[in-house]
């Protein structure tokens, strides 16, 4: 447990940031999964879902939740799947 006042504040802020980062990561993964499923099912709204998944991946990369190279790879694979169908 932290003892000093600044250490207590750092603990509070780091737990808040960890929750936000976990939410962003799960959100990114879920939207990507939904987009890929809709692409495979050849649904009409697949294009919109791909765009939202791309936005989530870009935001996660911007906030350093995933590395930019990893984000680039994820977007590339998503677009490859979208254009293949």
C-alpha positions in Angstrom: 0.0 0.0 0.0 1.2 3.5 -0.8 2.2 5.6 2.2 2.7 9.1 0.8 0.0 11.4 -0.5 1.4 11.5 -4.0 1.8 7.7 -4.1 -1.9 7.3 -3.1 -2.9 9.7 -5.9 -0.7 7.8 -8.4 -2.4 4.5 -7.4 -5.9 6.0 -7.9 -5.0 7.4 -11.3 -3.3 4.3 -12.5 -6.3 2.1 -11.6 -8.6 4.5 -13.4 -6.3 4.4 -16.5 -6.1 0.6 -16.3 -9.9 0.4 -16.4 -10.1 2.7 -19.3 -7.4 0.9 -21.2 -9.0 -2.5 -20.6 -12.3 -1.1 -21.8 -10.7 0.3 -25.0 -9.0 -3.0 -25.7 -12.1 -5.1 -25.2 -14.1 -2.6 -27.3 -11.6 -2.8 -30.1 -11.5 -6.6 -30.1 -15.3 -6.9 -30.0 -15.9 -4.5 -32.9 -13.3 -6.3 -34.9 -14.9 -9.7 -34.3 -18.4 -8.3 -35.2 -17.0 -6.8 -38.4 -15.3 -10.0 -39.5 -18.4 -12.0 -38.8 -20.5 -9.7 -40.8 -18.0 -9.8 -43.7 -18.1 -13.6 -43.7 -22.0 -13.5 -43.5 -22.0 -11.0 -46.4 -24.3 -8.6 -44.6 -25.2 -5.2 -45.9 -23.9 -3.3 -42.9 -20.4 -4.9 -43.1 -18.9 -1.7 -44.6 -20.1 0.4 -41.7 -18.9 -2.1 -39.1 -15.4 -2.3 -40.8 -15.2 1.5 -40.5 -16.1 1.6 -36.9 -13.7 -1.2 -36.1 -11.0 0.7 -37.9 -11.8 3.8 -35.8 -11.6 1.8 -32.6 -8.2 0.4 -33.6 -6.9 3.8 -34.6 -8.0 5.3 -31.2 -6.4 2.5 -29.3 -3.1 3.1 -31.2 -3.3 6.8 -30.6 -3.6 6.2 -26.9 -0.8 3.6 -26.9 -3.1 0.8 -25.8 -1.7 -1.2 -28.8 1.4 -0.4 -30.7 1.0 1.5 -34.0 2.5 -1.4 -35.9 0.1 -3.8 -34.3 -2.8 -1.5 -35.1 -1.6 -1.2 -38.7 -1.5 -5.0 -39.0 -5.0 -5.4 -37.6 -6.4 -2.8 -39.9 -4.6 -4.4 -42.9 -6.0 -7.8 -42.1 -9.5 -6.4 -41.6 -9.4 -4.6 -45.0 -8.0 -7.7 -46.7 -10.9 -9.7 -45.4 -13.4 -6.9 -46.5 -12.0 -6.8 -50.0 -11.8 -10.5 -50.4 -15.6 -11.0 -50.0 
